[in-house]
Amino acid sequence: MKFILILILLFTNLASCQTVSNKIDKKVSEEEKQLSSWLNRSEEELKIEFGKPDKVNFKDNSRNRFYVYTKEKLKIKCERIFEINNSNKVVGFTSKNCF
C-alpha cells in the first residue's frame, strides 16, 4: 500500500513539474515573439515604449549601442537588451528571466 501511495505522489510531482515547464516555455515564446517585433524599428520608438534605458553599453570595435532594461518581479531580475546600430535602428535583442 505504501509503495502505491509513493508512486502516486511521485507521478503527481513529476506531472506538476512538467506543467510548470510548459508554462515557462510558452511565456518565453511569447516574449521572443513580442521582442522580435522591435527589429528594424527606431530607437525613438523603443524609448517611447520602454522608457529611458537603465544602462547603455558599448562593445569594443563596434559602433552599436546596447540598451539594457531591467526590472524585478517576485525577486527575479528580468533583463532585456536591445542592440541599436549607427542608423538608430534595433538590430538585435536578448531577454533573460522575463516571463
C-alpha positions in Angstrom: 0.0 0.0 0.0 2.8 2.4 0.9 4.5 1.6 -2.4 1.4 2.6 -4.4 1.0 5.8 -2.4 4.6 6.7 -3.0 4.2 6.0 -6.8 1.1 8.2 -7.0 2.9 11.1 -5.2 5.9 10.7 -7.4 3.9 10.7 -10.5 1.9 13.8 -9.4 5.1 15.6 -8.6 6.6 14.9 -11.9 3.4 15.9 -13.8 3.3 19.2 -12.0 6.9 19.9 -12.8 6.2 19.3 -16.5 3.2 21.7 -16.3 5.4 24.5 -14.9 8.0 23.8 -17.5 5.4 24.0 -20.3 4.0 27.3 -18.9 7.5 28.9 -18.7 8.3 27.7 -22.3 5.0 29.3 -23.5 5.8 32.6 -21.8 9.4 32.6 -23.2 8.0 32.0 -26.7 5.5 34.9 -26.3 8.4 37.1 -25.0 10.5 36.2 -28.1 7.6 37.0 -30.4 7.0 40.3 -28.8 10.6 41.4 -28.8 11.1 40.2 -32.4 8.5 42.9 -33.4 11.0 45.5 -32.4 13.6 44.5 -35.0 14.3 47.3 -37.6 12.2 49.8 -35.6 13.7 53.1 -34.5 15.5 53.9 -31.2 12.9 56.6 -30.5 10.0 54.1 -30.8 11.8 51.8 -28.3 12.3 54.6 -25.9 8.7 55.7 -26.1 7.6 52.1 -25.3 10.2 51.1 -22.7 11.4 54.5 -21.4 14.9 55.5 -20.8 17.3 52.5 -20.6 18.7 51.6 -17.2 22.1 51.2 -18.8 23.8 51.8 -22.1 26.7 49.6 -23.0 29.2 49.8 -25.9 31.2 46.9 -27.3 34.8 47.2 -28.3 35.3 47.7 -32.0 31.6 48.3 -32.6 29.6 51.5 -33.1 26.5 49.7 -31.9 24.9 50.6 -28.5 23.2 48.1 -26.2 20.2 49.4 -24.3 19.7 47.4 -21.1 16.3 47.4 -19.4 15.9 45.6 -16.0 13.0 45.0 -13.7 12.5 42.8 -10.8 9.3 40.8 -10.2 9.0 38.4 -7.2 12.8 38.6 -6.6 13.5 37.5 -10.1 15.6 40.0 -12.2 14.3 40.4 -15.7 16.8 41.8 -18.2 16.1 42.9 -21.8 19.0 44.1 -24.0 18.4 45.8 -27.4 21.2 46.4 -29.9 20.9 49.7 -31.7 23.0 50.3 -34.8 24.6 53.5 -36.0 21.4 54.2 -38.1 19.4 54.2 -34.8 17.6 51.0 -35.6 17.0 48.0 -33.4 19.1 45.1 -34.9 19.1 42.6 -32.1 17.8 41.7 -28.7 18.3 39.3 -25.8 16.0 38.5 -22.9 16.8 36.8 -19.6 14.3 35.7 -16.9 11.5 37.7 -18.5 8.4 35.5 -18.2 
